[in-house]
Amino acid sequence: MKNRTVLLYMTFVFLSNFSTILYFLTVYLEFVGFSMVAISSMMIAYQVSKFILEVPTGYIADRFGRKTSGLVGVVGMLGYYAALLLVRSPLLLIGAFALKGFAAACMSGSMEAIYIDSVSLDQLVRLNVVERFVFYASYALSACVGGFISSAGAYLIGLLADIIAMVLTLVVVVCIPEMRRGDTTATPKRGISPKMIGAAIARNGILRSAFIMDCSQAFAFVALEDFFSLLLAGRGMNAVASGVIIAVQLLASASMGLIVPSVIAHVDKGRFARICGIVRLSLAALFLIPFTPVYLLPVFYVLQTVAYSLFAPIKYSIFQNAVDSSMRCSLISVQSQMVAVGAILFYLFNAALSSIAGIRVVLLVALGISSWCISPRYFVLQVKGHEYLGTDNLYINAINPSARAFGFIIEAYVTWRRHTAC
């Protein structure tokens, strides 16, 4: 049964993360006629819903079962995709994005908990790497298919494919066996209260700095990812040229990730992380300022992702070392919530300024605010003892840019074929 559970869970990870609309959501919403204010409102609804419902959905999982929570989440995602396909009312789509937040919160951790209960700790360490590769394999395939769909404007086909993938996800969740609560002896008699979590954060300066950094980075960089395609289009970049250049640069960035362990093994990790963090902020600013030559935009964008790929594993290891192991999951949930808070704050900020400034200007101001909050935190970073350096994170940072790169390569190729056919 345990091997069956692992296989089904890996299938769930692949199918539930398959989404052809993933990288092209804002482009699609603009394509069907929604304004920037409406798009920002939809993003806010998703982030607020996910943030608020994180704890209540955890209660649903505890009260009615983790599998039930997962099923509710998958059904909610089906409703979200159906709304993207059929609904053209901004208010109704805002509700659909709120439904997506609820669904994501229900799915978050519920099926993973069943999987973790089915394997030993030694197996979990090895399977964790497999899980992340499966996740990013799905991510890569989504980007490839999404590249074709975006170039052809065939969003209907893409959304139907996403719905089919989610229906298959529903079937897999139904098939995953869930152990009865009486079968496990690991359940603690006394849960961790919000007061305990707050006290742990209050007395740990590194945790406070890490959470502020997560929120501040999300305030600028979540939207930078969401509006990336629109930013390039706004500068008039040719789709064929930009696609090929960005794809080549992103593949180079992915290759850079392979040298992360050897690089950070020979440097002062705290100082190196500070340098990479500051360099990333500077490169992002160069990408956003209107005076940057168009042909340099892909270079600056990719270089800032390279800087982050060098910075992220160090920050992750420092955070993990600072976390009390007895409440590690709770503090990781807080970290996710801080990212959601940063994204919510940006979309509110963008909605307030969208009538007087374009998205590029708003992002540039947001980056300035983010830099002002983050920069002092870089000097709190410390590395003590022989910490875990998040080696599997380097593979994630290598595969993630590759996924986007394949999407851009395919999009550029299809666009080129369309041009030559005319």
BATIKE-622591 format. One record per residue (C-alpha): y, x, z. Coordinates in Angstrom, 3 decimals, always signed. Layout:
N
[[Y X Z]]
...
END
This chain:
422
[[+0.000 +0.000 +0.000]]
[[+2.386 +2.816 +0.861]]
[[+2.052 +4.455 -2.561]]
[[+2.560 +1.038 -4.137]]
[[+5.698 +0.499 -2.065]]
[[+7.115 +3.872 -3.127]]
[[+6.421 +3.169 -6.802]]
[[+7.973 -0.297 -6.604]]
[[+10.998 +1.050 -4.747]]
[[+11.611 +3.749 -7.357]]
[[+11.372 +1.053 -10.041]]
[[+13.873 -1.021 -8.052]]
[[+16.266 +1.947 -7.879]]
[[+16.079 +2.458 -11.642]]
[[+16.473 -1.193 -12.645]]
[[+19.095 -2.206 -10.079]]
[[+21.388 +0.653 -11.111]]
[[+21.046 +0.071 -14.855]]
[[+24.364 -1.286 -16.130]]
[[+25.724 -0.786 -19.624]]
[[+29.103 -2.133 -18.500]]
[[+29.337 +0.456 -15.709]]
[[+31.790 +2.904 -17.304]]
[[+33.511 +0.391 -19.557]]
[[+34.278 -2.483 -17.204]]
[[+38.072 -2.208 -17.293]]
[[+37.978 -1.681 -21.068]]
[[+35.837 -4.824 -21.433]]
[[+38.106 -6.903 -19.212]]
[[+41.151 -5.826 -21.203]]
[[+39.193 -6.436 -24.432]]
[[+38.641 -10.102 -23.497]]
[[+42.326 -10.555 -22.678]]
[[+42.900 -10.009 -18.961]]
[[+46.124 -8.438 -17.704]]
[[+46.312 -5.339 -15.498]]
[[+47.306 -7.526 -12.532]]
[[+44.238 -9.712 -13.035]]
[[+41.938 -6.679 -13.401]]
[[+43.364 -5.117 -10.229]]
[[+42.892 -8.414 -8.380]]
[[+39.234 -8.487 -9.416]]
[[+38.706 -4.923 -8.175]]
[[+40.403 -5.813 -4.876]]
[[+38.153 -8.867 -4.467]]
[[+35.056 -6.711 -4.915]]
[[+36.120 -4.001 -2.476]]
[[+37.375 -6.448 +0.184]]
[[+34.238 -8.551 -0.052]]
[[+31.948 -5.546 +0.239]]
[[+33.938 -4.148 +3.162]]
[[+34.100 -7.387 +5.152]]
[[+30.500 -8.426 +4.535]]
[[+28.844 -5.065 +5.253]]
[[+28.077 -6.000 +8.874]]
[[+27.243 -9.710 +8.346]]
[[+24.768 -8.865 +5.601]]
[[+23.168 -6.379 +7.974]]
[[+22.702 -9.309 +10.355]]
[[+21.090 -11.313 +7.539]]
[[+18.610 -8.484 +7.001]]
[[+17.833 -8.244 +10.731]]
[[+17.605 -11.996 +11.235]]
[[+15.793 -13.156 +8.103]]
[[+14.161 -9.967 +6.826]]
[[+15.163 -7.030 +4.660]]
[[+13.318 -8.361 +1.643]]
[[+15.159 -11.683 +1.918]]
[[+18.461 -9.809 +2.042]]
[[+17.480 -7.856 -1.071]]
[[+16.511 -11.034 -2.927]]
[[+19.832 -12.676 -2.049]]
[[+21.654 -9.578 -3.310]]
[[+19.814 -9.508 -6.647]]
[[+20.470 -13.224 -7.223]]
[[+24.146 -12.602 -6.435]]
[[+24.277 -9.790 -9.018]]
[[+22.755 -12.124 -11.597]]
[[+25.547 -14.585 -10.874]]
[[+28.133 -11.826 -11.299]]
[[+26.779 -10.718 -14.680]]
[[+26.552 -14.322 -15.864]]
[[+30.210 -14.808 -14.916]]
[[+31.238 -11.670 -16.848]]
[[+29.436 -13.074 -19.848]]
[[+30.677 -16.674 -19.733]]
[[+33.814 -17.024 -17.588]]
[[+37.346 -16.391 -18.869]]
[[+39.327 -17.794 -15.945]]
[[+40.952 -15.014 -13.855]]
[[+40.523 -16.980 -10.607]]
[[+36.852 -17.672 -11.249]]
[[+36.214 -14.043 -12.163]]
[[+37.947 -12.916 -8.973]]
[[+35.392 -15.073 -7.181]]
[[+32.621 -13.468 -9.241]]
[[+33.774 -10.000 -8.171]]
[[+33.781 -11.163 -4.547]]
[[+30.212 -12.383 -5.146]]
[[+29.376 -8.925 -6.495]]
[[+30.689 -7.388 -3.253]]
[[+28.507 -9.738 -1.209]]
[[+25.494 -8.954 -3.392]]
[[+26.067 -5.197 -3.177]]
[[+26.336 -5.439 +0.616]]
[[+23.075 -7.433 +0.778]]
[[+21.227 -4.934 -1.393]]
[[+22.745 -1.898 +0.333]]
[[+20.084 -0.342 +2.525]]
[[+17.806 -3.397 +2.731]]
[[+15.148 -2.279 +0.257]]
[[+15.708 +1.346 +1.227]]
[[+14.815 +0.474 +4.833]]
[[+11.492 -1.048 +3.712]]
[[+10.775 +2.077 +1.688]]
[[+11.675 +4.445 +4.540]]
[[+9.381 +2.548 +6.926]]
[[+6.483 +3.017 +4.505]]
[[+6.544 +6.841 +4.353]]
[[+6.391 +9.710 +6.806]]
[[+9.343 +11.985 +7.510]]
[[+7.797 +14.846 +5.521]]
[[+7.250 +12.550 +2.545]]
[[+10.761 +11.179 +2.876]]
[[+12.330 +14.615 +2.484]]
[[+10.457 +15.191 -0.779]]
[[+10.827 +11.650 -2.101]]
[[+14.553 +11.628 -1.383]]
[[+15.056 +14.126 -4.216]]
[[+12.885 +12.002 -6.533]]
[[+14.866 +8.885 -5.634]]
[[+18.167 +10.517 -6.515]]
[[+16.832 +11.751 -9.835]]
[[+15.594 +8.235 -10.642]]
[[+19.016 +6.856 -9.709]]
[[+20.849 +9.210 -12.032]]
[[+18.261 +8.802 -14.800]]
[[+19.189 +5.122 -14.760]]
[[+22.836 +6.134 -14.665]]
[[+22.386 +8.400 -17.700]]
[[+20.574 +5.750 -19.736]]
[[+23.281 +3.227 -18.836]]
[[+25.969 +5.604 -20.086]]
[[+24.086 +6.275 -23.337]]
[[+23.570 +2.602 -24.135]]
[[+27.084 +1.785 -22.929]]
[[+28.491 +4.359 -25.356]]
[[+26.894 +2.574 -28.295]]
[[+28.032 -0.829 -27.063]]
[[+31.624 +0.203 -26.372]]
[[+32.012 +1.796 -29.801]]
[[+30.592 -1.260 -31.567]]
[[+32.372 -3.763 -29.323]]
[[+28.986 -5.442 -28.760]]
[[+29.589 -6.310 -25.117]]
[[+27.543 -9.515 -25.405]]
[[+24.394 -7.505 -26.142]]
[[+25.161 -5.096 -23.283]]
[[+25.656 -7.845 -20.724]]
[[+22.451 -9.568 -21.833]]
[[+20.614 -6.248 -21.364]]
[[+22.124 -5.926 -17.878]]
[[+20.983 -9.460 -16.996]]
[[+17.452 -8.713 -18.220]]
[[+17.382 -5.544 -16.088]]
[[+18.490 -7.554 -13.035]]
[[+15.817 -10.237 -13.682]]
[[+13.203 -7.467 -13.747]]
[[+14.739 -6.140 -10.515]]
[[+14.195 -9.576 -8.959]]
[[+10.523 -9.473 -9.963]]
[[+10.116 -5.993 -8.441]]
[[+11.739 -7.056 -5.152]]
[[+9.374 -10.041 -4.930]]
[[+6.445 -7.618 -5.321]]
[[+7.595 -5.125 -2.657]]
[[+5.603 -5.659 +0.556]]
[[+7.554 -5.803 +3.826]]
[[+5.930 -4.800 +7.090]]
[[+6.187 -7.225 +9.967]]
[[+8.562 -6.225 +12.730]]
[[+5.628 -6.061 +15.116]]
[[+4.059 -3.351 +12.964]]
[[+6.738 -0.814 +13.803]]
[[+7.319 +0.874 +17.115]]
[[+10.431 +2.691 +16.063]]
[[+12.823 -0.191 +16.645]]
[[+15.215 +0.731 +19.457]]
[[+15.516 -1.617 +22.406]]
[[+19.255 -1.287 +22.455]]
[[+21.396 -1.160 +19.351]]
[[+24.438 +0.975 +18.710]]
[[+27.618 -0.960 +19.392]]
[[+30.922 -0.665 +17.508]]
[[+32.431 +0.681 +20.735]]
[[+29.956 +3.579 +20.758]]
[[+30.708 +4.367 +17.122]]
[[+34.445 +4.272 +17.786]]
[[+34.058 +6.599 +20.768]]
[[+31.987 +9.066 +18.707]]
[[+34.694 +9.174 +16.028]]
[[+37.547 +9.390 +18.544]]
[[+36.170 +12.499 +20.242]]
[[+35.201 +14.323 +17.030]]
[[+38.103 +15.797 +15.065]]
[[+35.935 +16.800 +12.110]]
[[+34.659 +13.232 +11.697]]
[[+38.184 +11.832 +11.870]]
[[+39.367 +14.307 +9.255]]
[[+36.363 +13.566 +7.008]]
[[+37.018 +9.819 +7.157]]
[[+40.720 +10.259 +6.413]]
[[+39.797 +12.495 +3.467]]
[[+37.326 +9.906 +2.144]]
[[+39.889 +7.116 +2.362]]
[[+42.683 +9.219 +0.859]]
[[+40.528 +10.501 -2.004]]
[[+39.357 +6.978 -2.812]]
[[+43.001 +5.822 -2.864]]
[[+43.603 +7.945 -5.972]]
[[+40.289 +8.935 -7.519]]
[[+38.305 +5.664 -7.540]]
[[+40.954 +4.132 -9.783]]
[[+41.170 +7.324 -11.854]]
[[+37.509 +6.786 -12.738]]
[[+37.963 +3.033 -13.301]]
[[+40.935 +3.439 -15.644]]
[[+39.894 +6.698 -17.293]]
[[+39.218 +5.218 -20.748]]
[[+42.455 +3.214 -20.679]]
[[+44.471 +6.299 -19.707]]
[[+43.220 +8.223 -22.741]]
[[+43.818 +5.274 -25.042]]
[[+47.342 +4.971 -23.666]]
[[+48.096 +8.521 -24.775]]
[[+46.876 +7.711 -28.283]]
[[+43.919 +10.061 -28.232]]
[[+41.650 +9.749 -31.256]]
[[+38.328 +8.271 -30.149]]
[[+36.202 +10.675 -32.192]]
[[+38.019 +13.866 -31.166]]
[[+38.394 +12.902 -27.503]]
[[+34.775 +11.756 -27.258]]
[[+33.369 +15.003 -28.626]]
[[+35.708 +17.250 -26.576]]
[[+35.123 +15.340 -23.330]]
[[+31.364 +15.277 -23.863]]
[[+31.204 +19.034 -24.468]]
[[+33.428 +19.734 -21.467]]
[[+31.449 +17.414 -19.189]]
[[+28.179 +19.046 -20.171]]
[[+29.767 +22.402 -19.341]]
[[+30.859 +20.932 -15.995]]
[[+27.304 +19.749 -15.336]]
[[+25.981 +23.238 -16.058]]
[[+28.488 +24.662 -13.597]]
[[+26.821 +22.589 -10.886]]
[[+23.697 +24.725 -11.192]]
[[+25.500 +27.766 -9.751]]
[[+26.823 +25.970 -6.659]]
[[+24.194 +27.299 -4.186]]
[[+24.615 +30.914 -5.307]]
[[+28.417 +30.628 -5.244]]
[[+28.783 +29.109 -1.796]]
[[+26.187 +31.496 -0.346]]
[[+28.566 +34.455 -0.803]]
[[+31.935 +33.008 +0.218]]
[[+33.761 +31.741 +3.285]]
[[+32.730 +28.109 +2.870]]
[[+35.670 +26.565 +4.712]]
[[+38.237 +28.576 +2.750]]
[[+36.392 +28.025 -0.536]]
[[+36.336 +24.250 +0.048]]
[[+40.083 +24.228 +0.782]]
[[+40.836 +26.126 -2.429]]
[[+38.628 +23.833 -4.530]]
[[+40.155 +20.730 -2.967]]
[[+43.731 +21.842 -3.616]]
[[+42.868 +22.954 -7.154]]
[[+41.321 +19.541 -7.826]]
[[+44.495 +17.730 -6.729]]
[[+46.614 +20.001 -8.928]]
[[+44.416 +19.484 -11.997]]
[[+44.388 +15.719 -11.496]]
[[+48.200 +15.771 -11.386]]
[[+48.290 +17.747 -14.656]]
[[+45.990 +15.136 -16.205]]
[[+48.305 +12.293 -15.169]]
[[+51.795 +13.655 -15.860]]
[[+53.207 +12.337 -19.161]]
[[+54.381 +15.770 -20.363]]
[[+50.879 +17.263 -20.594]]
[[+49.839 +17.818 -24.234]]
[[+47.215 +15.291 -25.288]]
[[+44.708 +17.970 -26.321]]
[[+44.732 +19.377 -22.758]]
[[+43.932 +16.068 -21.033]]
[[+40.115 +16.368 -21.352]]
[[+40.275 +19.977 -20.154]]
[[+42.234 +19.144 -16.996]]
[[+40.099 +16.093 -16.259]]
[[+36.833 +17.987 -16.551]]
[[+38.101 +20.984 -14.589]]
[[+39.037 +18.733 -11.676]]
[[+35.484 +17.350 -11.697]]
[[+34.163 +20.932 -11.664]]
[[+36.379 +21.721 -8.671]]
[[+35.049 +18.663 -6.887]]
[[+31.424 +19.566 -7.678]]
[[+32.019 +22.853 -5.851]]
[[+33.853 +21.184 -2.967]]
[[+31.604 +18.158 -2.321]]
[[+28.392 +19.871 -1.060]]
[[+30.358 +21.895 +1.493]]
[[+32.232 +18.862 +2.790]]
[[+28.964 +16.917 +2.925]]
[[+27.213 +19.594 +4.986]]
[[+30.163 +19.846 +7.404]]
[[+30.157 +16.079 +7.850]]
[[+26.385 +15.969 +8.453]]
[[+26.578 +18.738 +11.042]]
[[+29.324 +16.893 +12.902]]
[[+27.373 +13.605 +13.049]]
[[+25.372 +12.622 +16.121]]
[[+21.836 +12.180 +14.768]]
[[+21.320 +9.064 +16.925]]
[[+24.017 +7.204 +14.982]]
[[+23.874 +8.978 +11.631]]
[[+23.282 +5.794 +9.609]]
[[+26.100 +3.944 +11.341]]
[[+28.573 +6.752 +10.715]]
[[+27.515 +7.003 +7.064]]
[[+28.226 +3.261 +6.805]]
[[+31.672 +3.894 +8.275]]
[[+32.168 +6.592 +5.646]]
[[+31.333 +4.067 +2.901]]
[[+33.753 +1.592 +4.427]]
[[+36.532 +4.183 +4.415]]
[[+35.990 +4.673 +0.683]]
[[+36.251 +0.905 +0.236]]
[[+39.454 +0.829 +2.293]]
[[+40.997 +3.523 +0.092]]
[[+40.090 +1.620 -3.081]]
[[+41.444 -1.657 -1.657]]
[[+44.728 -0.021 -0.692]]
[[+45.151 +1.401 -4.192]]
[[+44.522 -1.893 -5.971]]
[[+46.996 -3.653 -3.666]]
[[+49.443 -0.837 -4.375]]
[[+48.855 -1.176 -8.112]]
[[+49.262 -4.961 -8.031]]
[[+52.612 -4.544 -6.280]]
[[+53.924 -1.951 -8.762]]
[[+52.287 -3.070 -12.015]]
[[+55.334 -5.138 -13.044]]
[[+57.657 -2.119 -12.903]]
[[+55.359 +0.823 -13.734]]
[[+52.328 +1.559 -15.901]]
[[+48.924 +2.530 -14.534]]
[[+49.539 +6.242 -15.204]]
[[+52.706 +6.282 -13.092]]
[[+51.076 +4.262 -10.313]]
[[+48.118 +6.666 -10.259]]
[[+50.454 +9.652 -10.148]]
[[+52.311 +8.211 -7.146]]
[[+48.979 +7.392 -5.501]]
[[+47.818 +10.967 -6.076]]
[[+50.970 +12.251 -4.384]]
[[+50.347 +10.041 -1.351]]
[[+46.687 +11.054 -1.308]]
[[+47.594 +14.758 -1.478]]
[[+50.023 +14.369 +1.421]]
[[+47.236 +12.823 +3.531]]
[[+44.402 +15.108 +2.423]]
[[+45.967 +18.569 +2.338]]
[[+46.312 +19.040 +6.129]]
[[+42.690 +17.933 +6.536]]
[[+41.416 +20.769 +4.380]]
[[+42.395 +23.193 +7.131]]
[[+40.184 +21.387 +9.660]]
[[+37.057 +22.173 +7.636]]
[[+34.751 +24.499 +9.543]]
[[+31.208 +25.648 +8.925]]
[[+29.118 +26.602 +11.950]]
[[+25.627 +28.013 +12.147]]
[[+22.987 +27.580 +9.467]]
[[+23.779 +24.153 +8.173]]
[[+22.120 +22.105 +5.482]]
[[+24.220 +22.687 +2.390]]
[[+23.269 +19.518 +0.558]]
[[+21.364 +21.391 -2.148]]
[[+20.156 +18.175 -3.754]]
[[+23.819 +17.164 -4.055]]
[[+24.288 +19.941 -6.603]]
[[+21.736 +18.266 -8.861]]
[[+23.545 +14.952 -8.422]]
[[+26.831 +16.608 -9.357]]
[[+25.094 +18.113 -12.387]]
[[+23.454 +14.906 -13.591]]
[[+26.452 +12.595 -13.006]]
[[+28.788 +14.347 -15.490]]
[[+25.890 +14.649 -17.910]]
[[+25.401 +10.880 -17.867]]
[[+29.018 +10.270 -18.766]]
[[+28.868 +13.066 -21.337]]
[[+25.967 +11.490 -23.193]]
[[+27.867 +8.198 -23.269]]
[[+30.938 +9.857 -24.779]]
[[+28.843 +11.786 -27.317]]
[[+27.181 +8.603 -28.524]]
[[+30.461 +6.689 -28.546]]
[[+32.082 +9.457 -30.616]]
[[+29.153 +9.553 -33.031]]
[[+29.097 +5.783 -33.578]]
[[+32.876 +5.711 -34.050]]
[[+32.635 +8.555 -36.567]]
[[+29.941 +6.705 -38.521]]
[[+32.078 +3.581 -38.568]]
[[+35.040 +5.570 -39.912]]
[[+32.977 +7.296 -42.601]]
[[+31.420 +3.998 -43.650]]
[[+34.865 +2.544 -44.417]]
END
